[in-house]
């Protein structure tokens, strides 16, 4: 908040300081008589377009996303996860021993990220795959991919979510399946070798029950999470509880995402790579992880500044983006980071908006006002971009892409809704520039 006040006080000071002519300045010294004045404007046109990416890579991300969440404007998003397993790395129980199954459990460890109300019970269901998970020809799986599964669930659990605590979600799977796997493993059967294991057990799909209160959670996918554990004991021995772990195959684990647009402003736009002007979305632009939406920002009239004097030089430029207050909450937190990339006339990325050293991609500074949400905003320093863009025409003009990080797109459903210049909290481009005038 204090930083916000400092920035805008500084801009106001600049207006006062440079409202008079500076006859000692050497800018434009090629002319006989010169004067310079500085001007601050915040009315430069910014066109906002929302664009959806064709598909997102979700395989081998180390995260299983499960659940669904209804956004107040953009509809319901959901995720379910596909997991195949590897045979145990070791098994030491003597083959002559008599082993008895206690249980077969699927265990999920929270990874920390969630979206939606966690104060209500959730229900997860597990289904057995009917075909192997196979990577596409390019070696990836996407948020649009699916794998056939048996519609009769093999496991279910109802639980109180605790995504910020060191707790597990445990789902008991059928004893028949556990006994079959334990027998094969105990007998060192060739069917449970690394190359053949998926022939007898192709994997599972995990999803949330749609009728239960919506929330979406992230779980780790590693040697100890999203794994199946066979608990067993050896007959006629005391205190002999044993376990064997079937770890998830991280290389083929992936998440499928869906988006129900029914009854929303997005309902007409079902095609991929669609571009939607903010005027068609209630004067809004938005970003949405998981389903792949980002925003394009264009500055069609920037060159009009050049008509105000013999020479124009942009000194500073700031882009201010205000989240719509009723679109975020404790259950749908504002994203920590958003970024700007520079694109050409074909919307192909050519560069990034970097920090003041020009070395790292600039992440927007978030100014939060916990008392009055209307004063919460992100801002970028876009001075270098605007300096380079001033005077560019035709194929040499560029626009900006407002995006999340790649991890936020593939591993979360983070989202940001903001107004265009006709909305309730308008996007603002503030420019401080010098005008050279000759006499």
N, C-alpha and C positions, 0 to 999 in steps of 0.2 A: 504493500500500500504506500509506504513511504517512497519507494522507488518510483511508483506511478506518479505521485505528486511532484517529485523532483523532475521527471522527464517533461511533464507538461508545463511546469513553471519555467523550465529552461527554454522551452519553445516560445513561451510568451515573452520572456526576456529578450530573446533574439529578435522578435518583431519590434520591440521598443528600441533596441540598440541600433538596428540597421534601417530604421524608417527614414533616416536622413541620408544625404549623399556623402560619400567618402571620396574627396578629391585627391587624397594622398595615395589611393590604391593604384597599383601598377597594372591591374587586370585590364586588358584592352589598350595597352600603351602604344599599339601601332597607330592609334588615331590621335589627332591633335588635342582635343579636349574630351575628357571622359569623366564619368561618375558611376558609382556602383551603389545599388541598394539591395538589401536582402528581403525576401518575402517568405512567409510561411503559409502554406495552404493545406487543407485537409478534405478537399472536395474533388480530388482527382478520381475519375471513374475507374471502378474495379468491377469487371464482369466475372460472375461466379457460375461455374458449371460443375455439376457432380457427374462423375464417371465411374462405371463399375468395371473391374478387371475381369477378364475372361475366366480365369481359374487360378487357384492358389495351390502351391505345393504344400502338402500336409504330411507327407511320409517322412519318417526318420527325424522327427522333431523332438523326440523325448518327452512328449506330453500327450495325454489322452483327455480330450474335452468331451464332457457328457452333460446334457441338460438342455434347457430351452429358456428363453427370456423374451418378454414382450416389451418393446420400446414404445414410449408414449406417442411417437409420430411415425416411425418407420416399420412397424409390424413385428412379427415374431421370428426370432432366429433360433436355430437349434443345432445341436451337434451330437453325433454318436461316433463311437470309436471301434475300429477293427483291430484285433490283436491275434497274431499267431505265436506259437511257443516253440521253444527248443527243449530237447530232452535234458535231463539233469546232467550237470557237469561231472558229478561223482555220485556213487552209490556203493556203500561199503557193507551193508547187511549181508551176512553169509547166506548163500543160496539155499542151504539146507534148513535155515530157520523158517518157522511158520509166522508169516506176517499177517496182521489183521488191520484193516483200514479203520481209522477213527473218523476222518472227514477229509473232504476235498474242498479247499477254500480259494476264492479269488480275493486278493488283497490289494487295495488301492490306497496310496499315500497322497494326501493333498499336496499340491505344489504351491499353494498360496493365492493364486488368482481365482476370482469368482466374479459373477455378475448376477444380480437379482437378490431377492429377499431370502436370507438364510435363517429366518426365525420360524420357518415352517418345516414340517417333515418332508422328506424327499423319498422317492422310490426309484430304484434302479432295477432293470431287468437284463438278463444275459441270455443270448441265443447262440446256438452252435452253427458254425459256418458249414455250408454244403459244398464249397469249392475252395481251393487254395487261394491265398492272397498272392497275386502276381503283379510285379511292377510293370508299368507301361514300357513301351519300346525305348523311351528316353531315360528309363531308370527311376521314374518318380511316380507317385500317386497324388491325386489332387482332391480338393474339397468336393468335387462333383462325382468322384468315383464311388462305386458301391460293390459289394460282394454278396452273392446269394447266401441266405441263411434259412434255417428251419424256423418257421413262425412259432413253434411251440417252445416257450422259454425253458431253459434248464436251470435257472436260478433267479431269485429275486430277493430284495431286501428293502425294508423301510427304515429310515434313520434320520436322526437330527444332525444336520451338517455342522461341522466345526472346521471350516477351511483355514483358520488362522492358528489352529492348535495342532500339536503333534499326535494326531489320531489317525486311525485307518477306517476305511469303509470295507467291511468284510461281507462277502456273498458266498453262501454255501452252495456248492454244485452237487449234482446227483452222486449218491454213493456208488451206483452202478458204474458210472464213468470213472470214479476214483479207484474202485476195485480192479477194473480192467487195466487202467494205467499202472497201478501198483504191481499187479501180477506180471505184466510185461517187463517192467523195469526190474523187478526182483529176479525174474528168470533170465535176465540179460538177453531178451528177445531182440532179434535183428530189426523188428518193426519199430523199436524205439531208438534206433541209431540216428545220427544227425541228419543223414540224407533221406531217411524214410519216415521220420516221425510225423510229418504233416500228412502222410497217406492215411494214417489211422485217426489223427485228430488235427483238423484243418485250422482250428482257432475259434474265436468267439467275436460276437458283436455286443457292445454294452450301450444301452440307451436309457433315458429317463422316461418314466411314465408320464404321458401327456396330461393326464387328469390331475396330477399332483401340482401343488403351487410351484410356479416356474422359477428356476434359478439354474445357473450353469457353472460347472466347476472344472478345474484343471487338476489332473493327477499325473504324477511322474511315471515315466516308462523306463525302467532300469532293472537291475538284478534283484532289487528288493521291493519294487512297486509295479503294479499291474502284472504281478506274477501269480501263478497257481501253486499252492502248497498242498502236498499230500501228507497228512498227519496219520501216523500208524504206530503200532506197537508190536513187539515180538511176544508170541504166546508163551506163557509159563515163566516169564521173567518179570521181576519187580522194577518199578521206576525206569522203564525202558522206552519212554515216549520218543518217537523218531519223527523226522520230517524230511521230505525231499522236495526240492524247488524246481519248478518248470519256469524258466525265465522267458519274458516276452522277446520276440524277434524284433529288435528296434528298427532293422532295415526295411521291414515291410509294414510295420504298424502305421496306421494313418487315421485321419478323422474326416468324416463326411459332414458338410455343413448344408443347411437348408434355410430358406428365407420365405416366409409367408407374407406377401404384400397385400393380402385381401383387405379392402376397406381403407387403404392408405393412399397417400398421394403418389406412391410408387407403383400402385397396382397396374397402370398401363405399360410400365416399362419392365418387361420380363426378359428381353433379349440381353445377351452378354455384349460387352463393349458399348453399351448405350451411353449417350451423353444427354444430360437433362439440365436445362437452364434453370437458374434459381427462381425465376418468375413462375415456373411451373410447379415449384415445390414450396409455395407459400413464402417466397422471398428468402429462401434458406439454401445453404450448402451444407454438406455433411461428409464425414469420414466414418467408415464402419469396418473394423477388423473382422476377420472370418469370412464375411461375404464380399469383401474387396472393394468397397467404395472409397474414392478419394475425390478431391476437388481441384479444378483448374482455375487459375486466376489470370485474367487478361487485363491489359492497361491500354485500351485502344486510342486514347486521346492524350497520351503523355507528351507527344511531340507538339501539342498546342502551346506548351510553355515556350517554345522557340520563337513564337510570334510576338513575344513581349519585349524584345530588345535586340540589339545588335548581336550580343552573345549572351548565352545562358549557361550557368554552371550549377549543377545540383551539389549542394553541400552535405545534406543529410536526408535520409528517407527512412521512415518507420511504418511498418504494417501492423495494424492493431486488429485482432480478431476476438470477438466477444462470444462466449458460449451462451446459448439460449438457456435461461435459468431453470425452466421446468423440464429440461432434458437430462439433467444429471442429479445425482443424490449419493448418499452413503452406499446405496446398492448398485449404483452405476457411476463410479467415480470418474472425474475428469482425467484424461490421459496426462501423464507426466511430460511426455515429449511429443512434439510434432515437428515436421521438417519441411523445407522448401527445396524443390529441385527445378532446374531451368530446362525448358523444353523448346524444341524448334517448331516450325509450322506444321509438322506432321505429328506433333505431340510425343516426339522421341526425346528422351532425356539426354542433354548434352553436358550438363554440369550441375553443381549444387550451390546453394547459397551458403557460404562459409562464414566462419567467425571473423573477427576483425583482423586476425593474423593471416587469414586466407588458408589455414591449414586443416581445419576440421569442419565437417558439415555442421551448420548452426542449428541448434535446437532452440525452439521458441522459449522465451522467458514467460512463465506463468505468474501473473499477479492475481492473488486471491483475496477477495473481500468476503469474509465469513458473515458479516453483518448485512451488507447490501449486495446481493449477488450481481446486480446490474453493473457493479464496478469490478467484476472479475474479467480478466482478459489475458490473451497471449499477445506478445509483440515480437516482431523480428526487426533487426536492422538490415534493411535492403538497400543501403546507400550504394554499394558497389554495383549491384544489379541495375538500379535505376540510372546511374551514371553511364553505364555501358549501353543501356537501352535508349537513352535520349538521342534522337536523331536517326534511329534505325527505321528502315522501311521495308515493306514487302517480305521477302524470304529471310531477311536478316532480323526481323522482329521475333521476340521470344515471349513466352508466357511462363507461369510458375505452376508447379504441381504441389499442392498441400497434402502431405501424406504422413502416415505412421511409419515406424520402423518395420522391416520385413518380419521380425519376430512378432510384433503386435498384430500384423495381418494374418499370420499363419497359426499363432498360438493363443489368441485372445479374441474377444468380441468387443474390445474397447471402441468407443464411438465419441464423436464430437459433432454437435449441431450448432451452426452459427448463422447469423443474418447477413444478407447482402446489403447493399447501401439503401435499400428501401425497407429493410426490416426494423424490428424494434430496437436492436442494438447493432447499429450499422458497422460493417467492416470499414476501416478507415485507412487510407494511405496518406500519411503526413510527409510533406516535402518541404525542406528548407532549401531555397535556391537563390543565386545571385543573378541580378539583371544588370548588364552593362548598357549604358545609354550614352550616346555621343551627341555633341552639340556643335 
